[in-house]
């Protein structure tokens, strides 16, 4: 098994090879602390920069992004010699966008969706943990974050169904 690249070597590899650009969130995955959080924040920025997109357009687009991520993140991971390197954040970007596409477009709900997604992505309750550890390649990299997004989306939707105080 290859050793994990040191930060300067990693930055050089990522910036020089276009295969790594999207998996590393156009550089957000190179940030030294909590790259997954930075990738999720990038997704929030993308979401708010785009005009509202109907769910009938967003879900197929995210399905395509998921498939693309399985291939591209898998290639990036293989070239680095590290399965699901922490700097690979395209999975967080797709997962966060998935939660946001079913969340009301307000700052408060966006913050709630962001926090829930990060909690489920970090804690990895079952079956997220199993997907993260048992499924190899790009599918394993992408699937655990999509599952975290589903958990976060279920909580957001559940809270939305509660009667107001």
N, C-alpha and C positions, 0 to 999 in steps of 0.2 A: 504494500500500500504506500502511496506517495505521501510525503510529509506535507503538512498544511503550509502553504506559502506564507512567508513573513509579510507584514503590511506593505512595506515598500515594493517587494516583489509582486505581491498581489495587485497593487494599484497599477504597476507597469503592465502586468498580464492583462488586466481588465481593460485598461485604456487603449492598449495596442491591438486588441483582438475584438472585432465587432461581434463575435459570438457571445461575448460576455456583457455587452452594453445593456441590453434589455434585462437579462437576468439580474444584473446588478443595479437595476432601476436608474439607468443613466448616471451612475455614480453615487446615488444615495446609499447603496449597500456598502460603499467604501468608508462611510463615516465610522469613526472608531467606537462609538458607544451606541448600543441598541439599534443596529441597522434595520431590523424588522420594523421597529417603530418609525424610523425615518421613511422606509418604504411605504408604510401605511399612511403616513402624513403626506407623502407624495400623491398617493391615491386620492386623499381628501382634496388636495389642491387641484388635481385633474378634474375631479367631480364638480367642484365649484367653478372651475374655469369653463367647463362645457355648459351649453344651454341644457335645460331639462330634456332628457331623452326618454321616450316612452319605454315601458318595460318590454313591450313586444320587439323593440330594437335592441335594448340593452342586454337582455338575457342571451340572445343568439350571439351578440358581439362578445360577451364574456365567455360563452362556450367555445368560440373560436380562439379567444385569448388563452383559455385553459389548455386546449390542444396544442397551440403554439408553445405555451409555457412548458408543457410536458416534454416536448422535443428540445426546445432551446435551453431550458434549465438543465435538462439531462445532459446535453452536449457540454454546457459550461461546467457542470459538476465533474463530468468525466475528464475534461481537459485539465481541471485543477487537481484532480485526484482526490477530491474530498466530497463525499455524498452530502448534499444539502448544506453547503458552506453557509455560514451565517450571513454572509454578504449577498447571497442570492435572495433578492427581495421581490422579484416579479410575482411570486406566489402570494405575498402579502398585498401587493397592488391589486391583483385580480380578486383576492378574497375581500379586501376592504371595499372595492367597487361593488362587489356582489351584495354586501350588507347595505351599502348606501343606496343601491337602486331600489330597495323596498322600504327605505327609511324616509320619513317626511323631510323635505329639503329646508330644514331650519338649523341654525347653529346649535341649538340645544340637542336636537335629535342626532345631529352629526357627531357631536361630542359623545353622546351616549353610545352610539353605534361604534365609534372609534375605541372607546374604553372597553366595551364588551368584546369586540373583536380581539383586541390586544390581550385581554384576560384569557379568553379561550385559546388563543394561539400560544400563549406562554404556559398556561396550566396544562393544556392538552388532556382534557378528560377523555375517557373511553368513548368511542373508538378512535379518536383523533391520535392518541399516543400510539396505538397499534398501527395505524396507517403510516405514521411518521417513522416507526422503527422497522416495520416488516415489508413495506412495499418499496422495491428498489427503483432507482432511476428517476427520471423526470416526473413520472406519475406519483411517486411517493412524495417528491418535493412539493408538487402542486396540491395533492389531495388533502393533506393535513390542514392546509390553510382554507381550502374550500369548506371542509367540515367545520372548522372554527367559525367561518362566515355563516354557515347554516345555523349553528348554535346561537350565534349573536343575533341573527335575523329572527330566529324563533323567540328570543327574549324580547327584542324590540317590538315585534308584532304582539306578543303576549301583553306587554305593558300598554301598548296602544289600545288593547281591548278592555282594559280596566276602566271602570267608571271614574269620572273626575271626582276629586275630593270635595 
